[in-house]
Amino acid sequence: MKLGIIGTGKIVGEALEALRLLPQIACTAVFARPHSREKAEALAAAYGIAEVYTDYETLLQQADVDFVYIGIVNSAHYAYARQAILAGMNVILEKPFTSTEAEAVELAALSRS
């Protein structure tokens, strides 16, 4: 499975450490907002991630990934997950994966469609 990592915070570092133990998962891309590009480049170097993106839409359209793991601030989970689902991407979200029940219901419906 090829995984794109969304974010550069502490939880992402912890996830990448855990993913090292799973040879069937390859982290192939990492996304950061432009002001955090250096963090993304450092993660890419440390974990052998081939691609660094600072444009989320470009990652969703061009990256060689099967899933995206969204490890960003909880309040942004819904928007990033929705955009990924609408682009046809599989999504892995940490908890809480949305801020409201309505957002969760919408993401579930989008995923099923």
C-alpha positions in Angstrom: 0.0 0.0 0.0 1.3 3.4 -0.9 0.5 6.1 1.6 0.6 9.9 1.4 1.2 11.7 4.6 -0.8 14.9 5.3 0.9 17.1 7.9 4.2 17.5 9.7 3.3 17.7 13.3 4.1 15.4 16.3 1.4 12.8 15.5 2.8 12.4 12.0 6.3 11.7 13.4 4.8 9.1 15.7 2.8 7.5 12.8 5.9 7.4 10.6 7.9 5.6 13.4 5.1 3.0 13.7 4.9 2.6 9.9 8.6 1.7 9.7 7.6 -1.6 11.2 5.1 -2.4 8.4 7.0 -3.3 5.2 3.8 -3.6 3.3 3.2 0.1 3.6 5.3 2.5 1.7 5.1 6.2 2.5 5.6 7.8 -0.9 4.5 11.5 -0.4 4.2 14.1 2.3 2.2 17.3 2.2 2.8 20.5 4.2 1.6 24.0 3.8 4.2 26.2 2.2 5.5 27.7 5.4 6.2 24.1 6.7 8.0 22.9 3.6 11.3 22.5 5.5 9.6 20.2 8.1 8.2 18.1 5.2 11.6 17.9 3.6 13.1 16.8 6.9 10.5 14.1 7.3 11.0 13.0 3.7 14.8 12.7 4.3 14.4 10.9 7.6 11.8 8.4 6.4 12.7 7.9 2.7 9.6 9.7 1.4 10.2 10.4 -2.3 7.8 13.4 -2.9 7.1 16.6 -1.0 4.1 18.6 -1.9 2.9 22.1 -0.7 -0.2 22.0 -2.8 -2.8 19.6 -1.6 -4.8 19.4 -4.8 -1.6 18.5 -6.7 -0.8 15.7 -4.3 -4.3 14.3 -4.7 -4.1 14.5 -8.5 -0.5 13.5 -9.1 1.0 11.6 -6.2 1.5 7.8 -6.5 -0.5 6.9 -3.4 -3.4 4.6 -2.6 -4.4 6.3 0.6 -3.8 9.5 2.4 -3.2 9.6 6.2 -4.5 12.9 7.5 -2.5 13.9 10.6 -3.3 17.6 11.0 -5.2 19.7 13.5 -8.6 18.1 14.3 -10.6 21.1 13.1 -9.2 20.7 9.6 -9.9 16.9 9.3 -13.3 17.3 7.7 -12.2 19.7 4.9 -9.0 17.7 4.0 -10.8 14.4 4.1 -13.7 15.7 2.0 -11.4 17.0 -0.6 -9.5 13.7 -0.8 -12.7 11.7 -1.0 -14.1 13.9 -3.8 -10.8 13.3 -5.6 -11.4 9.6 -5.4 -8.8 9.0 -2.7 -9.0 6.5 0.2 -8.6 8.3 3.5 -7.2 7.3 6.9 -8.1 9.8 9.7 -7.0 9.9 13.3 -9.6 10.6 16.0 -11.6 12.6 16.3 -12.1 12.4 12.6 -14.6 15.2 12.4 -15.9 18.0 14.7 -19.6 17.2 14.3 -21.8 14.3 13.6 -23.1 16.0 10.5 -19.6 16.1 9.1 -19.1 12.4 9.9 -22.4 11.5 8.2 -21.4 13.5 5.1 -18.0 11.9 4.8 -19.5 8.4 5.2 -22.0 9.1 2.5 -19.4 10.5 0.2 -17.2 7.5 0.8 -20.0 5.1 0.0 -20.9 7.0 -3.2 
